[in-house]
Amino acid sequence: MFKWNKIKIHYLLRLIVFWFLFFALFRVVFIIYHHAKIPDGQHSETSLGFLYALRLDLATICGMLIIPYILWSFQQFYKNKLLHQINLGYNIILISIVSVLSIFNIKIYGEYGSLLNTEDLTYLVYPKEAVTFLSIWSLLLLLGSSAFFAYIGIRSYRRNITSFSLPFENKKIKIAQIILFPVCLFFGLRGGAQAIPINENDIHYSNIKINNDIATNNIWYLGNSICYGKVTLMNNNHPNE
């Protein structure tokens, strides 16, 4: 049986591929759950969302890879089991959070026709609020579904995303990677070398709203909503000079 963990692929590249596939998995679940919202005869256009989603997915992934990159860099010079455990713990927590937010996003979209944002996040922070539109059984089903996908993600990560602790013996290659990776992460996070960082409007490709929402990375959308909310709050609280 073929096992891709036997192939020599850089740890960070494995992690990038892992997150692309994990986001695609939730995109498939989203389409299946909301298939009735897609107009008849438009499913082929909906499938293009996987292609148009790549840039925003990559921007999200690059943000998520900052800590693993730092830990991996230290591991190249100070091989330590603690670094491996911290990195493993970080990724397990991140997989769990993404699973919960993505499943909750699917449910929220069914209720309000919009992706999960800061206002909707209240229902996660304060479970008592959730029961205003969710029954106990629905809430348990959401939590169970989140746990199921988190289990799939964590198991896949532990089986396939290997070589974190493998140091590069060639010092020049090692230093070159340590220098080049943050540059790549920076441009990936911005969505390219353009003057303005990527946003959801850059990946909108359809006249049908749900197709654009499918292509939009829900984790990026929520993070942008949180950051935008903080900026707005700071501007509103800023005294006039």
N, C-alpha and C positions, 0 to 999 in steps of 0.2 A: 504494500500500500504506500502511495506517495505521501511524504510528509515534508512540507515546505520548511519546517524548522531545521531540517538537515542541510538546507542550502545556506551558504555563507552570505547573508544579507545584513547590512549594518542595522544595529538595534533601532536607531531613530527612524530609519526608513521603514523597518517592520512596523513601528508604532504608527507612522503616518498611514500606511496601507490599512492597518487594523482600524483606525478611526474612520477612514473613508468607508470601509465596509460596514462598520457599526452604524454610521449615520445613514447609509443606504438601506440598512435593515429596517430602521424606524421609518424611513421614507416609504418603503414597501408596505409596512403595517398601516401607515397613514392612508395610503391610497386604497388599500383593501377596506379599511374601516369607513372611509368617506367616499367610496366608489359611486354611491348614489348621487353625490353632489357634482360629479363630473358629467357634463352634457354628453348625450349619445353621439358616438362617432368621433369623440375628441380624445380618446384614450391614447392614441398614437402620439398626439401632441403632448399629453401629460407625461409620457415616458421620456420626452426630451428634457424634463425637469432634472433627471439624473445627470445629464450632461451639463446643463446650465448651473447646476448646484456646485460644481467642482471648485470654482474660485472661492465662493463664500465658505464652503466646507474647509478648504485649505487654509483660509484666513483663521477660521475657528481652531483648527488643529494646531497651527503654528503658535497660537496663544497658549494652548494647552501643553505644548511641548517645551515651554521655557524652563520649567522646573526639572523635567527629566533631562534636558540638555545640560543644565548646571550640575546635576548629580552625576551624569555620565562623564562629564569633563573631569570632575574630582576623582571619579573612579579610575580614570586613565592613569593617574599619578599615585593615588592612595587607595589601592584595592582594599575595600572594607565591606564586611558583611552588613554592617549597619546602613551603609549607603544603599545597598541592594534592598534592604528591608524598607527603608524610607521611600525609595522609588516604587517598590511594589505596593506599599500602603497608599501612596499618593494615587497611583493608577487605579487601584481597587475602589477607592473613595470616588474618584472621578467617574469611573464606569457606572457606579451606583447612582451618583447624582444625575448623570446624563440619562440613565434609564428612567428614573423617577420623573424628571422634567419632560422627557420626550413622551412618555405615556400620558402624563397629565396634560401635555400640550394637545395630544390627540383628542382627549375628552373635552378640553376647553374649546377647541375649534368646533366641535360638534354643538356646543352650547351657544357660542357667541360669533362663530364664523371668523375668528381672528386668532393669530398665534399667541402663545403664552407671553404675557408682559408683566411689568412690575405690579400692576393692580391685581392681576390674577394670582400672582405669587403669594398674596395674602392668604389664600386658601390653603397653601402648603405650610406657611409659617404658623397660622392659627387654625388648627384642625376644626375648631368649633364653627368657623365660618363655612367650612366645606359642606357641612350637613344642610346648609340652606338650599343647596341645589343638588346635593348627592345623598342618596340613601346610604345607610350603613353598609349594605351589601355591595353597592356600587363602589364605595370607598375601599372596601376590602378587596374587591376585584381589581381595582386600579393598583393597589399596593401589591397584590399577588402577581399581577402582570409585570409590574416594575421589578419585583424580586426575581421573576423568571428570566427576564431579559438581562438583568444584572448578572445572574448566574451564568448565562450563556456567554456574556462578554468577559467575565472574570475567568471562566474556564478556558475560553479561547486565548485570552491574553497569556495565561500561565503555561499553556501548551505550546504556543507558537511564537510569542514575542520573547525570544531568548537573546543571548549574547550581550546583555547589559554589562556583565562583569568581565567580558573578554577585552583585555587591553591590546592596543596596537603597538607592536614592538618597534616599528619604524618611527622614530621620533619626529622626522619631518612630516610624515603623513599624519601623525597624531596632532601636531601643532597646526597643520594646515586645516584639518577638520575642525579643530576647536575655534579657529579664526573664521572659517567660512560658514559654519552652521548658523551662528547668530545673524550673519548678513542675510542668509537665505530665509531665516525665520522672520527677520524684519520685513523683507519685501513680500514674503508670503502673507504675513499678518496684514499688510497694507493692501494686498491683492494685486501687487505689481509695482512698477516704478512710476506710476502716474502721480500727479501733484496731490490729488485728493484720495484718501483711503477708500477702499471699496465699501459700498453699502448695498442694501437690498434692491435698490432701484437698478443697480448695474446688472443684476441677474434676472430681472423681469423680462420675459420673452413672449408672453402670451396676453391676449385680450381677456382671457378667462382668469379671474382672481385666484381660484384654488390652484391652478397650475403654477402661478408665481409663488404662492404660499408653500407649495410642495418643494419648489426649488430653493426656497429660503431656509437656511439652517436655523432651526428653532433655538439652539443654544446661543448662536451669535445674536439672533434677534432679541432674546431676553437680556443678554449681556449689554447690548447696545441700548436697550430700553432702560436698564438700570443706570448706565453711565449718563445717558441723555437726561434722565430724571434728576440725577445729582447735579449736573451742570445747570439745568433749569432752576432747581431749588437754590443753588448758589447765586445765580443771577437775580432771582426774585428777592433774595435776602440782602443783596448788595446795596448799601446806602447810596443815594444819589449825591453826586459831588456838586 
